[in-house]
Amino acid sequence: MAKETDFNGYVRARLDHKSDRQCRNFHVSRLANLKPGSESELERAKQMAEFFRSHGVLGFVESFDASVAELAKKIEPEWPDFTWKSTRSNTSDKRAEITEHADLTALLEEANAEDMDLLKWAMHPDRTARAL
């Protein structure tokens, strides 16, 4: 699909399918799927984010190298020979293309409101003090 249209068309096509979570609350969906239960997806995502923070590493794509370095420190006692190398592939900067379509930005903000709530929750000072 990505090769058949521009970014604007790609995002709109993904959002047209309500069950497609690629462009709709992706992080909430993925984290919530790890914890079955009757709570809302957002609540289950928060619980899993806290689990990962307390038992491993919770980080941001923008800080991926720092997150992997932190993970390497945590697993060093069990895997002292673990090494990693930072690589970049399949990346691009679509921010300029998004800002050209204010209506697309608004659509994405609406479709990802729970992801934004999860981010605000994760960035709360009480939580970031325990994070990277």
C-alpha positions as CSV (number, residue, x, y, z in Angstrom):
1,M,0.0,0.0,0.0
2,A,2.8,2.4,0.9
3,K,4.2,2.2,-2.7
4,E,0.8,2.8,-4.3
5,T,0.2,6.3,-2.8
6,D,1.8,9.2,-1.0
7,F,2.1,9.4,2.8
8,N,-1.2,11.3,3.1
9,G,-3.1,8.6,1.1
10,Y,-1.3,5.8,3.0
11,V,-2.3,7.1,6.4
12,R,-5.9,7.8,5.3
13,A,-6.2,4.3,3.8
14,R,-5.0,2.8,7.1
15,L,-7.4,4.9,9.1
16,D,-10.3,3.9,6.9
17,H,-10.1,0.4,8.4
18,K,-11.2,0.7,12.1
19,S,-9.5,-2.6,13.0
20,D,-6.1,-1.5,11.5
21,R,-4.1,-0.2,14.4
22,Q,-0.9,0.8,12.4
23,C,-1.9,4.5,12.5
24,R,-4.5,4.4,15.3
25,N,-3.3,4.1,18.9
26,F,-0.6,1.6,17.9
27,H,1.3,1.7,21.2
28,V,-1.8,1.4,23.4
29,S,-3.0,-1.5,21.2
30,R,0.3,-3.4,21.4
31,L,0.9,-3.0,25.1
32,A,-2.7,-3.8,26.0
33,N,-2.6,-7.0,24.0
34,L,0.0,-8.2,26.4
35,K,-2.4,-8.0,29.3
36,P,-5.8,-9.5,28.9
37,G,-8.5,-8.2,31.1
38,S,-11.7,-6.2,31.5
39,E,-10.0,-2.8,32.0
40,S,-9.8,-0.4,29.1
41,E,-7.0,-0.8,26.6
42,L,-5.4,2.4,27.9
43,E,-5.4,1.2,31.5
44,R,-3.9,-2.2,30.4
45,A,-1.3,-0.4,28.3
46,K,-0.3,1.7,31.3
47,Q,0.0,-1.4,33.5
48,M,2.3,-3.1,30.9
49,A,4.3,0.1,30.4
50,E,4.9,0.2,34.2
51,F,5.8,-3.5,34.1
52,F,8.4,-2.9,31.4
53,R,9.8,0.1,33.2
54,S,10.2,-1.8,36.4
55,H,11.5,-5.1,35.0
56,G,13.4,-3.9,32.0
57,V,13.5,-0.8,29.9
58,L,10.9,1.6,28.7
59,G,12.1,4.2,26.2
60,F,11.4,6.2,23.1
61,V,12.4,5.5,19.5
62,E,14.2,8.8,19.5
63,S,16.4,7.5,22.4
64,F,16.7,3.9,21.1
65,D,20.5,3.7,21.5
66,A,20.2,4.9,25.1
67,S,17.5,2.4,25.8
68,V,19.5,-0.5,24.4
69,A,22.6,0.6,26.4
70,E,20.5,0.6,29.5
71,L,19.1,-2.8,28.7
72,A,22.7,-4.1,28.0
73,K,23.7,-2.9,31.5
74,K,20.7,-4.7,33.1
75,I,21.4,-8.1,31.4
76,E,25.2,-7.9,31.7
77,P,25.3,-10.2,34.8
78,E,23.5,-13.0,32.8
79,W,24.9,-12.2,29.3
80,P,28.3,-10.5,29.8
81,D,29.2,-11.0,26.1
82,F,26.1,-9.3,24.8
83,T,27.1,-6.6,22.3
84,W,25.0,-4.4,20.1
85,K,25.5,-2.0,17.3
86,S,23.4,0.9,16.3
87,T,22.1,0.8,12.8
88,R,19.6,2.8,10.8
89,S,17.4,1.3,8.1
90,N,14.0,1.9,6.6
91,T,13.9,5.4,8.0
92,S,12.7,8.7,6.6
93,D,11.6,12.1,7.9
94,K,7.9,12.5,7.1
95,R,7.4,15.5,9.5
96,A,7.6,18.0,6.6
97,E,5.0,16.0,4.6
98,I,2.6,15.9,7.6
99,T,2.8,19.6,8.3
100,E,1.7,20.3,4.8
101,H,-1.6,18.6,5.5
102,A,-3.1,20.3,8.6
103,D,-6.3,18.1,8.1
104,L,-4.1,15.0,8.2
105,T,-2.4,16.2,11.4
106,A,-5.8,16.7,13.0
107,L,-7.0,13.3,11.9
108,L,-3.9,11.6,13.3
109,E,-4.2,13.5,16.6
110,E,-7.8,12.4,16.9
111,A,-7.0,8.8,16.0
112,N,-4.1,8.6,18.4
113,A,-5.6,10.4,21.4
114,E,-5.0,7.3,23.7
115,D,-1.4,7.0,22.6
116,M,-1.0,10.7,23.5
117,D,-2.6,10.0,26.9
118,L,-0.2,7.1,27.4
119,L,2.8,9.3,26.5
120,K,1.6,12.0,28.9
121,W,1.2,9.4,31.6
122,A,4.6,7.9,31.0
123,M,6.3,11.3,31.0
124,H,4.8,12.4,34.4
125,P,7.6,13.5,36.7
126,D,6.8,10.7,39.2
127,R,7.4,8.1,36.5
128,T,10.3,9.7,34.6
129,A,12.4,9.8,37.8
130,R,12.3,6.0,37.6
131,A,13.0,5.8,33.9
132,L,16.1,6.2,31.8
